[in-house]
């Protein structure tokens, strides 16, 4: 399945990528109405019946009630000199509590409870933004009132006010509006100074919050300007950091971190003003389904930890929307399936230990409230029926067994070749991630142990050796920001043979072509060819995840114990790199924040760039059986694997086109793959840049 990005984009670095935008003209309602952000007063009876419709709703409703604890006294406001975390947690907790109590003021079972929660919500709103928030500088690194938090606080207070506004007496209403408007004006005035150099999440998150507050206070004469700036700023982000087919270039962590703000804003804009932004964002949610692994996790590429796919939050918005992911079912059902089938156990385990959820915004964003408000128990969950192999025009390629297979025999490989953005990027071009037999195998090392500012992040995690990639003369590929997606030299889609080659460069020093073939739905062959324009050492890095490593002659085996990331399994690797040296090293990796350790990886290093380097990857649930591999330096420029496993697959690659005769195969191709059964019948064949291919004396191509 191929999902296409926009064909052309305007000039300029931040405007020339393939992303998307909402209509620039802000639209406010004719009159301010409350409640309206998430629901109207007429919706309350139906909403009350949904609170206990199933276990999911009951669990979220119980969580919301715990957030609205009337027995918890309100804390005093912090001082400017208090600890950063204490100040941050105060503003997050106060805004969340205001939202939870205001919701209970409408949904609690009896009037006395509703009245008590209404009074507490009013008290909290009358204290909104008390303390030192306007004394502190959001521009300071690690600020307690960082702009990325303020977007969520704005949306929490906006919803709280939206719920109880009809019950407020004029004087109290005016006081609360003044408090909220002061923060809105502050964000409006300082938004671009908080993110002056790039339209990354420090611009978009507070802007989405500002947009929600503008819709809440739509009668304020400044509201149109607030909303206009919010749309302008968030459009800068979505044009540059999102590809036209939904890839978020800051990585999965910051995608979910941003989702906590853009999903509420999309609902608010649609419900208040009738402007439906969900169609513009549709590729984002389709991408989340397209790139999830068999357990429903998004990859830990760039500054990211693995993340689930909370697509259920928007499923109901796509009830009537068709999608390339399914031949007939609406996108809503696919999004419902993606979340329902996601394995949340590792994230719940982490939450049980740290108290933090998977959004990256646990102190500021009440996930359970949005889950409750968007839950539709009657919406069916339908798996995609499109081709499970996905080629995103934005540069991600996913080769998978099926949409639904898990455990034994399962395969998922993500081949990463996305244009490099200017924030949270890693030196990981043309890297790949492999999940097989239900276990994370060839891994990306992830974000860091736990924080953006940790020394280990810039010393290791975002460097090329921490990824399944190459370096040349000490330089990573495509180091500088660019809106040019790595080119695709060829693509193969045959039953039993699927693959693709992508190309990048090491500046002016060298070019690099990497091809990955998935053979017989089982094993993988990675072919690397470096075209050097000057002398330099090539280094290839191969990570095997959280496994122990043993070497038996040419075979390297990572063995995995059963853990929260998958069952016991093995990954076997063979490396054919003439005149290069393979060395086992140790490198740290993190799948979930805080769960870090050092694990073995392989570094292959050599100065001879004339030969292609081949890597063979064979996952198994248990010990390797009935699988033999021969690696050959077949000629001056050719490197080859001959793989036998009941069938025989021959893979030959060279730096350039040259004649070769091997294993009954004759060709002048740069790359040739021939797969034959036990009788010699050809099951698959592929040649790159060839004028002929003969197998056992028979002409196969042209």
Secondary structure in CASP SS format (residue, H / E / C, confidence):
PFRMAT SS
TARGET T0000
AUTHOR 0000-0000-0000
METHOD secondary structure of the structure
MODEL  1
X C 1.00
X E 1.00
X E 1.00
X C 1.00
X C 1.00
X C 1.00
X C 1.00
X C 1.00
X C 1.00
X C 1.00
X C 1.00
X C 1.00
X H 1.00
X H 1.00
X H 1.00
X C 1.00
X C 1.00
X C 1.00
X C 1.00
X C 1.00
X C 1.00
X C 1.00
X C 1.00
X C 1.00
X C 1.00
X C 1.00
X C 1.00
X C 1.00
X C 1.00
X C 1.00
X C 1.00
X C 1.00
X C 1.00
X C 1.00
X C 1.00
X C 1.00
X C 1.00
X C 1.00
X C 1.00
X C 1.00
X H 1.00
X H 1.00
X H 1.00
X H 1.00
X H 1.00
X H 1.00
X H 1.00
X H 1.00
X H 1.00
X H 1.00
X C 1.00
X C 1.00
X C 1.00
X C 1.00
X H 1.00
X H 1.00
X H 1.00
X H 1.00
X H 1.00
X H 1.00
X H 1.00
X H 1.00
X H 1.00
X H 1.00
X H 1.00
X H 1.00
X H 1.00
X C 1.00
X C 1.00
X C 1.00
X C 1.00
X C 1.00
X C 1.00
X C 1.00
X C 1.00
X C 1.00
X C 1.00
X C 1.00
X C 1.00
X C 1.00
X C 1.00
X C 1.00
X C 1.00
X H 1.00
X H 1.00
X H 1.00
X H 1.00
X H 1.00
X H 1.00
X H 1.00
X H 1.00
X H 1.00
X H 1.00
X H 1.00
X H 1.00
X H 1.00
X H 1.00
X H 1.00
X H 1.00
X H 1.00
X H 1.00
X H 1.00
X H 1.00
X H 1.00
X H 1.00
X H 1.00
X H 1.00
X C 1.00
X C 1.00
X C 1.00
X H 1.00
X H 1.00
X H 1.00
X H 1.00
X H 1.00
X H 1.00
X H 1.00
X H 1.00
X H 1.00
X H 1.00
X H 1.00
X H 1.00
X H 1.00
X H 1.00
X H 1.00
X H 1.00
X C 1.00
X C 1.00
X C 1.00
X C 1.00
X C 1.00
X C 1.00
X C 1.00
X C 1.00
X C 1.00
X C 1.00
X C 1.00
X C 1.00
X C 1.00
X C 1.00
X C 1.00
X C 1.00
X C 1.00
X C 1.00
X C 1.00
X C 1.00
X H 1.00
X H 1.00
X H 1.00
X H 1.00
X H 1.00
X H 1.00
X H 1.00
X H 1.00
X H 1.00
X H 1.00
X H 1.00
X H 1.00
X H 1.00
X H 1.00
X H 1.00
X H 1.00
X H 1.00
X H 1.00
X H 1.00
X H 1.00
X H 1.00
X C 1.00
X C 1.00
X H 1.00
X H 1.00
X H 1.00
X H 1.00
X H 1.00
X H 1.00
X H 1.00
X H 1.00
X H 1.00
X H 1.00
X H 1.00
X H 1.00
X H 1.00
X H 1.00
X H 1.00
X H 1.00
X H 1.00
X H 1.00
X H 1.00
X H 1.00
X H 1.00
X H 1.00
X H 1.00
X H 1.00
X H 1.00
X C 1.00
X C 1.00
X C 1.00
X C 1.00
X C 1.00
X C 1.00
X H 1.00
X H 1.00
X H 1.00
X H 1.00
X H 1.00
X H 1.00
X H 1.00
X H 1.00
X H 1.00
X H 1.00
X H 1.00
X H 1.00
X H 1.00
X H 1.00
X H 1.00
X H 1.00
X C 1.00
X C 1.00
X C 1.00
X C 1.00
X C 1.00
X C 1.00
X H 1.00
X H 1.00
X H 1.00
X H 1.00
X H 1.00
X H 1.00
X H 1.00
X H 1.00
X H 1.00
X H 1.00
X H 1.00
X H 1.00
X H 1.00
X H 1.00
X H 1.00
X H 1.00
X H 1.00
X H 1.00
X C 1.00
X E 1.00
X C 1.00
X C 1.00
X C 1.00
X C 1.00
X C 1.00
X E 1.00
X C 1.00
X C 1.00
X C 1.00
X H 1.00
X H 1.00
X H 1.00
X H 1.00
X H 1.00
X H 1.00
X H 1.00
X H 1.00
X H 1.00
X H 1.00
X H 1.00
X H 1.00
X H 1.00
X H 1.00
X H 1.00
X H 1.00
X H 1.00
X H 1.00
X H 1.00
X H 1.00
X H 1.00
X H 1.00
X C 1.00
X C 1.00
X C 1.00
X C 1.00
X H 1.00
X H 1.00
X H 1.00
X H 1.00
X H 1.00
X H 1.00
X H 1.00
X H 1.00
X H 1.00
X H 1.00
X H 1.00
X H 1.00
X H 1.00
X H 1.00
X C 1.00
X C 1.00
X C 1.00
X C 1.00
X C 1.00
X E 1.00
X E 1.00
X C 1.00
X C 1.00
X C 1.00
X C 1.00
X C 1.00
X C 1.00
X C 1.00
X C 1.00
X E 1.00
X E 1.00
X C 1.00
X C 1.00
X H 1.00
X H 1.00
X H 1.00
X C 1.00
X H 1.00
X H 1.00
X H 1.00
X H 1.00
X C 1.00
X C 1.00
X C 1.00
X C 1.00
X C 1.00
X C 1.00
X C 1.00
X C 1.00
X C 1.00
X C 1.00
X C 1.00
X C 1.00
X H 1.00
X H 1.00
X H 1.00
X H 1.00
X H 1.00
X H 1.00
X H 1.00
X H 1.00
X H 1.00
X H 1.00
X C 1.00
X C 1.00
X C 1.00
X C 1.00
X H 1.00
X H 1.00
X H 1.00
X H 1.00
X H 1.00
X H 1.00
X H 1.00
X H 1.00
X H 1.00
X H 1.00
X C 1.00
X C 1.00
X C 1.00
X C 1.00
X C 1.00
X C 1.00
X C 1.00
X C 1.00
X C 1.00
X C 1.00
X C 1.00
X C 1.00
X H 1.00
X H 1.00
X H 1.00
X H 1.00
X H 1.00
X H 1.00
X H 1.00
X H 1.00
X C 1.00
X C 1.00
X C 1.00
X C 1.00
X C 1.00
X C 1.00
X C 1.00
X C 1.00
X C 1.00
X C 1.00
X C 1.00
X C 1.00
X C 1.00
X C 1.00
X C 1.00
X E 1.00
X E 1.00
X E 1.00
X C 1.00
X C 1.00
X C 1.00
X E 1.00
X E 1.00
X E 1.00
X E 1.00
X E 1.00
X C 1.00
X C 1.00
X C 1.00
X C 1.00
X C 1.00
X C 1.00
X C 1.00
X C 1.00
X C 1.00
X C 1.00
X E 1.00
X E 1.00
X E 1.00
X E 1.00
X E 1.00
X E 1.00
X C 1.00
X C 1.00
X C 1.00
X C 1.00
X C 1.00
X C 1.00
X C 1.00
X C 1.00
X C 1.00
X C 1.00
X C 1.00
X C 1.00
X C 1.00
X C 1.00
X C 1.00
X E 1.00
X E 1.00
X E 1.00
X E 1.00
X E 1.00
X C 1.00
X C 1.00
X E 1.00
X E 1.00
X C 1.00
X C 1.00
X C 1.00
X C 1.00
X C 1.00
X C 1.00
X C 1.00
X C 1.00
X C 1.00
X C 1.00
X C 1.00
X C 1.00
X C 1.00
X C 1.00
X H 1.00
X H 1.00
X H 1.00
X H 1.00
X H 1.00
X H 1.00
X H 1.00
X C 1.00
X C 1.00
X H 1.00
X H 1.00
X H 1.00
X C 1.00
X C 1.00
X C 1.00
X E 1.00
X E 1.00
X E 1.00
X C 1.00
X C 1.00
X E 1.00
X E 1.00
X C 1.00
X C 1.00
X C 1.00
X C 1.00
X C 1.00
X C 1.00
X C 1.00
X C 1.00
X C 1.00
X C 1.00
X E 1.00
X E 1.00
X E 1.00
X E 1.00
X E 1.00
X E 1.00
X E 1.00
X E 1.00
X C 1.00
X C 1.00
X E 1.00
X E 1.00
X E 1.00
X E 1.00
X E 1.00
X E 1.00
X E 1.00
X E 1.00
X E 1.00
X C 1.00
X C 1.00
X C 1.00
X C 1.00
X E 1.00
X E 1.00
X E 1.00
X E 1.00
X E 1.00
X E 1.00
X E 1.00
X E 1.00
X E 1.00
X E 1.00
X C 1.00
X C 1.00
X C 1.00
X E 1.00
X E 1.00
X E 1.00
X E 1.00
X E 1.00
X E 1.00
X E 1.00
X E 1.00
X E 1.00
X E 1.00
X C 1.00
X C 1.00
X C 1.00
X C 1.00
X C 1.00
X E 1.00
X E 1.00
X E 1.00
X E 1.00
X E 1.00
X E 1.00
X C 1.00
X C 1.00
X C 1.00
X C 1.00
X E 1.00
X E 1.00
X E 1.00
X E 1.00
X E 1.00
X C 1.00
X C 1.00
X E 1.00
X E 1.00
X E 1.00
X E 1.00
X E 1.00
X E 1.00
X C 1.00
X C 1.00
X E 1.00
X C 1.00
X C 1.00
X E 1.00
X C 1.00
X C 1.00
X E 1.00
X E 1.00
X E 1.00
X E 1.00
X E 1.00
X E 1.00
X E 1.00
X E 1.00
X C 1.00
X C 1.00
X C 1.00
X C 1.00
X E 1.00
X E 1.00
X E 1.00
X E 1.00
X E 1.00
X E 1.00
X E 1.00
X E 1.00
X E 1.00
X E 1.00
X C 1.00
X C 1.00
X C 1.00
X C 1.00
X C 1.00
X E 1.00
X E 1.00
X E 1.00
X E 1.00
X E 1.00
X E 1.00
X E 1.00
X E 1.00
X E 1.00
X E 1.00
X E 1.00
X C 1.00
X C 1.00
X C 1.00
X C 1.00
X C 1.00
X C 1.00
X E 1.00
X E 1.00
X E 1.00
X E 1.00
X E 1.00
X E 1.00
X E 1.00
X E 1.00
X C 1.00
X C 1.00
X C 1.00
X C 1.00
X C 1.00
X C 1.00
X C 1.00
X E 1.00
X E 1.00
X E 1.00
X E 1.00
X E 1.00
X C 1.00
X C 1.00
X C 1.00
X C 1.00
X C 1.00
X E 1.00
X E 1.00
X E 1.00
X E 1.00
X E 1.00
X E 1.00
X E 1.00
X C 1.00
X C 1.00
X C 1.00
X E 1.00
X E 1.00
X E 1.00
X E 1.00
X E 1.00
X E 1.00
X E 1.00
X C 1.00
X C 1.00
X C 1.00
X C 1.00
X C 1.00
X E 1.00
X E 1.00
X E 1.00
X C 1.00
X C 1.00
X E 1.00
X E 1.00
X E 1.00
X C 1.00
X C 1.00
X C 1.00
X E 1.00
X E 1.00
X E 1.00
X E 1.00
X E 1.00
X E 1.00
X C 1.00
X C 1.00
X C 1.00
X C 1.00
X C 1.00
X E 1.00
X E 1.00
X E 1.00
X E 1.00
X E 1.00
X E 1.00
X E 1.00
X C 1.00
X C 1.00
X C 1.00
X C 1.00
X E 1.00
X E 1.00
X E 1.00
X C 1.00
X C 1.00
X E 1.00
X E 1.00
X E 1.00
X E 1.00
X C 1.00
END
